[in-house]
Amino acid sequence: MSTEPPHLAASRSIAWRLTLLLTLLLTIAAAGTAVAALSYGQTAATRAFDRLLTGAALQIAERIDVVEGETVIDIPLSAFGLLSLASEDRIFYRIIGPDGETLTGDETVPLPGVTDNGDGPRLYDAEFSGEAIRAIKMQRFLAERAVRGPITVIVAQTLRARSELANEIVTRAVIGVIIAGGVTLVLALLAMHLALSPLRRVENALLARDPKDLTPFSTSTPREVEALVAAINRFMARLDKRVSAMQDFVADAAHQMRTPITALRAQTELALEEDDPRKLKTLLRRIRDRSVGVSRLTDQLLSQALVTHRADSATLECIDLRRVAVEAEREARRTGGATGIELDLPADPVMVAGDAFSLREAARNLITNALAHGKPPVCLRVSLTADGKALIAAHDQGPGMNPVQLEQIGQRFARDASNSQSAGLGLAIVSEVAEFHNGSIRTSHRPEGGFEVGIELPLADPAPSTLAESDAE
């Protein structure tokens, strides 16, 4: 079992992995070549020495004759001269007459097995004097008056020279493969080093950059690396957008918080110096209104920060907008003290792909906006639009927004000058949630009177489990 730390295995470079893979492939190739060379070497050595055996047997068989009724065998020295090329091997021979008697040679030299193939020459392996041998059996037919029948010639030789030749062939083949493999590996590593140079250029370009520089960079790269560069540029563009938005948000929030807190402090100092009960009560009422405004601004700043964060990290799920509306109305009553909010919900589920928290914050801000700028009664409704989209909207009986306000809808800190408690972030949060869910803000004057602000969202196919939960509620 490997004891190597997981982070070390994960941090290995592409070059290291390719080197390991090439080494493994070359090792397998070398092993396969060695096996093939061994088989080829044994076959080649066997064929070469079998030809020597065959030549020697032919020369002996040709020098067998019948003289005056007697079988005469004149074994030529050249027959053994061929076999003597293998100086370390021993040679055996045996000549058998038609009657099965050994005419000359060593009568213990073994014959082939029972699977003899007839009268033709036959090469076979056997064991003689405790050593493996290779032998050939060859017959010559005599048709003389005194001698008639086959004369069998057997010539055998030990296998030392054959093994040495086979081993020499294998050794040379393996050495050649090792040298060729080493050269191939070096050339492959050089080619790999050159092929990976675009990645090093990308790395150097990133390391040389200022940490604050999030603009896209361009460098000469092959087609395979262009996708990586494009992905890095897309990530840097998203990061630049988020960083810029966060910096603007922090600057605006600091400015917006400083003003009401300064006013609250000034009114508090005036209240400390005021002795007239009526004026003091007026100042205390202003301090309360300012405190409510600061509390609402702080709440919405935190809400927008959470929505902005979840836009990058939250996973969209199949959600019933009716449940979002119920939870938003309940939270508005609990945290904001809102009363008299009506709900207009359809009988069937209205499913969208979204983040429940973000949608709930948007719906709560729609209610707060209607209560702050409109006239009661306020109704939060969920419905389907004519073009097949989901809608969650709050409407009231007020006159609605003027053209300037409609133009600024969704902008941060677009306060209503007539309402000192307005934080100016409610519809900005709604707009950000709509953008996050690929939707849009919708405003309209209701036919029965009043003004409505809501979010249009694409419908999603409901999951069976979600439908069951919605129907159960």
N, C-alpha and C positions, 0 to 999 in steps of 0.2 A: 504494500500500500504506500502510495506516494505521500511524503511528508512536506512537500514543497508548498509554501504559502500560496493561497489562491490569487493574491494580488500580483505575485511574481509571474505566474503563468499567464495572467490576463494582460500583463504589460509587455510581453514579448513582441518584438517588432515583426513586420511582414518579412523583412530580409532574413531574420532568424528562422521563421517558420518555413520559408521557401528553401533555405539552406538545409534544414532538417529533412524536408520532403525530398529534395534532390539527392541528398546523401542516402536516404532510405531507398529511393528508386534505383540509384546506381548500385547499391549493395545487393538488392534483389536481382538486378541485371547481371552483376558479377557472379552471384551464386548460380543463376540459371545458366550462364555461359560456362561456368566450371563443370556443372553437371553434363551439359551438352558436349563439352570438350572431352570429358572423361568417357562418355559413351562413344564419341567419334574416335578418340584415341585408341580405345580398346578394339573398336571395329577395324580401324586402319591397320593397327599392329597385327590383328588376327589375319586380315587379308594378305598382308605382306608376307608373313611367315608361312601362311598356308600355301602360297605360291612356291615358296622354297621347298616345302614338303612335297608338293605335287611334282615339281621338277625333279627332285631327287628320286621319288618313287618311279617316275617315268623312265629315268636313266637306268635304274636297276632293272625294271621290267624289260627294257629293250635288250639288255645283255643276258637274258635267259635263253638258252638254246638246248637242243638235244643232239648229242654227239655219240654215235655208236650205241644208241639205245639208252644213254644215260643223260640225265638232266644236268646241264653244266650252267653254273651261275658265276659270271665274271663281274663282280661288283666294281664299278668304276670309282676311282678316287674323286672324280669331279662331282659325283653325287653328294658325297659328304663335304666336298669343298663348299658347296652352296650353303649347307647347314652350318658349316664352321664359322660363318659370318657372325653368328651369335656365340661368341667365345665362351660365355659362362654357362651355356646350356649343354646338357648331355643328350646324346643321340642313341636311339635304339632301333633295331630292325629285326624283321622276322620274315622268312620266306617259307610258305607252306605248299607242299605238293598236292596233286589231285587227290591223293588218298588221305589227306589231312595230316600227314607227317611233316614235321618241321625239317626242311632241307638244310637250312643254315640260319644263323642268328639266334637270338635269345627266345626260347620257346615260351617264356613266361610273359612276353609282351602281350597285353590283353587285346582281344578282338572286340569289335563293336557289339552292341547289344542285339537282342533278338529282332529289333526293328530295322534289320538290314534292308537296304533299298535295292538289292539285286546285284547285278554284275558290274555296275558302274563304280567309279571311284567314290569313296565316302570318307569325309573328314569327321572326326569325333573326338570328344574329350574323355579322358580316363585317368586312372591313378595307377602309378607303377613305382614300386619300391618306396612307397610312402610319399610320393611327390606327384603333383598334378602334371599331366602330359597332354599334348595335342598330337593326334596320330592320323594317318591316312591309310586306308585299305584300297588296294588297286589289284585287279586281276588281269592275267594274260592267258589266253586259251592256246594250248598246244594241240596240234592235230597230227602228231607223228604216229608211226606204227607202234613204236615201243612206249611212247608216253602220250596219252590222250586225256585232256581235261584242263581245268583252270589251275593256274599257278597264282597263288595269292601273295602279294607283296605288302608288307606292313612296315611303315617308317614312322617313328615317333620322336618327339623332341619335348624337353621341358619348357616351361613358360616364363623363365626369368627375363629373357631378352624382350619378350612381348610386353611384360609388365613395365620394364624400364622404358620402352618406346612409348607406351601409352602414358606413363607418368610424365615423360618429357614433353609430349604434346600438350597435356593438361597444364603443366607448369608454364610453358611458353604462352599458352592461351590466356591463363589467369594473369600472368605478368602483363601481357598486352592489354587485357581488359582493365587492370588496375591503373596502368599508365594512361590509357585512353579516358578512363573514368575520372582520374585526377585532373587531366587537362580539360575535360568537359566541365567538371565542377568549377574549376577556376574561371573558365570562359563564361559559364552561366552566372557565376557571382558577379563578374565584371559587367555582363549585360544587365543583370538585375540592378546593380548599382546605378548604371546609366538610366535604366527604365524608371527607377524610383526618384530620380533627381527632381522631377516636377513637384513631388510631395515635399521635398526639402525646400524648394523655392517657396512653396505656400507657407511652410513652417517659418522660414526666415522672414517672409513678408509680414506674418502675424506677430512674430517676436519683435520686429523692428518698429512696430506701430506704437504710437502713443496710446496709453490706456483709454484716453478720452476720445480717440478717433474711432468712430463707429460707421464711417462712410464705407461704401462698398469698395473693394480693391480688385484690381485686374492684374493678372499675370499670365504669361504664356504657358499654357498647360495642354496636354493631349486630351482627346475627347473623353477618355475614361475618368479624368480628374475634373472635368468641367462640372459634373454634377456635384462633386464635393465643394468646389468653389462657389457654385450657385447656392448650395444649401447654407454655407457659411455666410454669404452675403444676405440671404433671406433672414437668417437668424440675427445678424447684426442690424438689419433694418428694423426688425421687430423690437430688438433691444433698444435701439436708438429712439424708436417711437415711444416705448414705455418709459425710458429714462427722461425724455423730454416732457412727456405728460406728467411724470412724477415731480420733476423740477418745477414745472408751471403750477402744478397743484399745490406744492409746498409753499411757493412764493405767494400765490393767491390766498391760500389759507392763512398764512401768517399775516398778510395785510388785512384780510377780512376779520380775523380774530382780534387784531390789535385795535381796530376802531371801536367795536362795541365794548371791549374791556376798558378802554380809556374813558369812554362816555360813562360806563357804569361806575368807574372810580370817581370821576368828577361829580356825578350826582350823589354818590355816597358822601363825599366831603361836604357838599352843599347841605345834605340832610343832617350832618353832624353839627353844622353851624346854625341850622334853622330852629327857631323857638316857637314860631306860629304853628299851632297844631294843624290847621287846614293846609298850609303850604307844605308842612312836613308829610302829611298824608298824601298829597299830590306827588311829592318827591319819592315817597316809598312806592307809590303805584308805578311810577316811571322805572324805579329800580327793579321792581318785579317784572315789568314788561321787558326790560333789557336782559334780565337774568333768563327769562323764558327764551328770548331770542338767542342768547349765547348758548343755552342748553340745546336748542334746536339745531343751531349751526354746528355745534360739536358733534351731535348725534348724526347729522347728515354727512359731515366730513368723514367720520369713522365708517358710516355706511358706504360712502363712495369708495373709500380706500379698500374695503372688503370686496365690493363689486369689481373694482379694477383688478384686484389680485385674483379673484375667482375666474375672471375672463380668460386668464392664462393657464389656470390649473384645474378648474372644475371639469368633471366629466358629465356630458349631457345625458340625461335620462328621459324616459317617456313619462310625462307628468300630466295629470288632469288639472286643467286651469280652474275647475270648480273648487278643488281642494286649496289651490293657491289663494283664491279669492276669500274663502272661509277663514284661512289662517291669517291673511293680511288684515281682514276686518277685525278679527279677534285681537291681534297684536296692536292695532291702532286704538282700540278701546282700552287695552290694558296699559299701554305706555304713554299714549297721547291724550287719554281722557276723552276721546271722541265718542259722541253718542248720537243716536238717531241715524245710523248708517244702514241703508237698505241693501239687500243682496238680490240680484236678479240672475238666477242660474238656470241653465237648460236642464232638461231631464236626462239627456244623454251625455256621456263624457266628452270633453273637448280636449284631445290629447295633443301635446306638443313635445318636441325634444328640447329640453332646457335644464337649467340649474334651478332647483327649487328655492334656494336661498335668495338668489338674485331676482327671480321673478316675484318672490314675496316682498322683497324690499321695494321693487318698482311699484307693485300694487299698493303698498302702504304709503308710498310717496304720492301716488295718484290721489288717494283718499285725503292725505294731509294738504295737498295742493288745492283740492276742491273745497275743503273746509276753510282754508286760509283765504282764498280769493273769490270763492263763489258764494252762493246762498243756499241754505238748506231747503228741502231735504237733499242729501247726497246719496247717490246710489252707485254701487259697484256691480257691474254686470259682466257676464261672460257669454259670448255668442259666436256664431259663425257668420262671416261676411259673405256678400254676394259672390265674390271671386274665390271662395273656397279657402279662406284663411281664418285663423282663430283670433278673437279679439277679447281683451280684458280692458275695461275702460271705466272711469268714474265720471259721472255727470251730475251737475247741480242746476239750480234755477237762476244762476247769475247771468249777466250779459256776455260773459266770455272775454277772450283776449282781443285787444285792438291789433291793427296791422303791424305795429312796431313790435309788440310782444310776440306775435306769431312769427315774425322774422327772427326773433332772438330765442325762440323756443329750443331748449336743449343746451343753451350756453350756461356755463357756471356763473354763479353769483349775479344772475339777471334778476335783481330784486324788484319787487313792487314798492315804489316809493310811498304808497299810501298805507303800507303794512310794515310796521317797524319790526314785527316778529318774524317776517319772512327771511329765511336763510338764503334763498336764491339758489338752492342746490337740488330741490326736489325733482324738477323735470330734467335737470342734467343727469341725475342718476337714472331716471326713466329712459332717457335717450341712450345712455351707455349700455343699459341692459338690452334695449331693443337692438342695438348694433351687434352686441355679443351673440344674440340669438337670430341674427339674419332677418330681423324685423324692422319696423319703422314706427314712429309716433304718428298717431292719427288724431286730428281735431275736427270737430264738427258741431254745428248748432242743431240741436234736436228739433224735430218737427213739432213736438208738443211743447217746446220751449226749453230754454236752458242751454248749457254748453257742456261738451264732452271732450275729454282727453284720454287717450288709451294707447295700447300697443297692439299692432297687428303682427302675428307670428305665423310661420308656416305650420301646417298640420303635420302630425307624425302618426304612423301606424301604431295603434296601441298594442302593447304586449298582453297576452291573455291574463297573466297574473295581475297586471295593473287594472285591467277592466274588472276583474273579479273583486279587487279591493274597492274600486270606485263604486260598483254596484252595491257592495255590502254596506258602504257608508250611506 
